[in-house]
Amino acid sequence: MWKEIFKEGNRSKISMKIGLIDLKKQHTPLENEIKVAFDRVLKSGMFILGDEVSSFETEIASYTNCKYGVGVASGTDALLLSLKAIGIERNDEVITTPFTFTATAEVVALLGARPVFCDIDPKTYNINPDEIETKITSKTKAILPVHLYGQSADMDLILQIAESHNLKVIEDAAQSIGGEYRRKKLGSLGTAGCISFFPTKNLSCLGDGGMVLTNDEEIRDRLQRLRLHGAREKYRYPTLGYNNRLDEIQAAFLRIKLKYLDGWNERRKEIAKAYDDSIADYVQTPYVEPHNLHTYHQYSIRTKKRDELQKYLKDNGVATAIHYPIPLHLQPAYSYLGYKEGDFKESESASKEILSLPIYPELTDEEVDYVTETILKFFKSH
Ligand SMILES: Cc1ncc(COP(=O)(O)O)c(C=O)c1O
């Protein structure tokens, strides 16, 4: 935090600089633990698929109440390998949301399958399950809901639809580690759940990393082969695969950080409440379904004055971000799918009005107050 006090007329005014995230603040108190873990891995001489990865897989499986974890190199790889593991092939269709990070639909497209978009529920920004059934064809193989910003999609309905049409459900839980749907951990509800440990995530490593959660032993075995060039045993390749493994060093760091995750998520919830309490009269604050435990990976507000508010916050030292400014169906990369403006109205209007405020566990109460006061000042003058 950068802070400056200066005089404005007779009043002292505090100006702060608040980023979207401050990983130095998270890592400083963990420095000793991180160095011990680094030394342990260094001295082991084992850097690929050793004890750290397998211990972390067991620990995260137990944390999420899932049978198996398979450590992979990123959240994107978790999605890619999960889709491969359930047998997604060229010309298959996978139903998902256009209001997400590109990786969700990208992996579908990279496998030669077709991402079929459904619009979102404007309250939660998650896929609208009422639309899913209208998009199912004989080619549909899976539903890929995203628990956006850390809040669960409507999983009961999604799982019911999947079951009645014999489809698989792959959860994109990249943003939602620690979150719950009806007391079940996100990522543990579908055939597979995909987690990202990208540095900005609630549980992050010091680089790229990911995990697939599953209760299905056969899927676990396929995932383990897929991340290792398709190998069943050394130099025996029944199928093609990838080199998509979680590193030992990252697993060692993640094992340390997993212990703090619930506390960090609790602090995010406290900050979200402070934001809710102060600004709900001026902007649409996040709506949380009563049966959901939100991880507040993002605290995203909605206002028609989004662009002016973002500029005002920036001018006053507060960083914000837009998740996401252009829905995927309007991105050039997906133009071959043939969608056009107006196809997913809720996603389009959310992308024009959504704004993510700084939220991370180390944000102080004083900083949260500064953000809310700056927002209130904006609305009093605009
Ligand atoms: C919704 C969503 N899906 C997938 C990913 C991909 O994860 P990664 O960046 O670890 O590949 C991310 C993270 O950036 C994400 O937010």
The ligand as an ORCA input file, in Angstrom:
! r2SCAN-3c Opt
* xyz 0 1
  C     -12.705    -19.773    -15.500
  C     -11.295    -20.183    -15.797
  N     -11.085    -21.309    -16.490
  C      -9.846    -21.726    -16.771
  C      -8.738    -21.021    -16.382
  C      -7.386    -21.478    -16.811
  O      -6.496    -21.688    -15.763
  P      -4.924    -21.512    -15.982
  O      -4.642    -20.073    -16.133
  O      -4.336    -22.095    -14.729
  O      -4.561    -22.313    -17.176
  C      -8.909    -19.859    -15.631
  C      -7.768    -19.085    -15.116
  O      -7.168    -18.252    -15.550
  C     -10.226    -19.410    -15.348
  O     -10.435    -18.285    -14.677
*
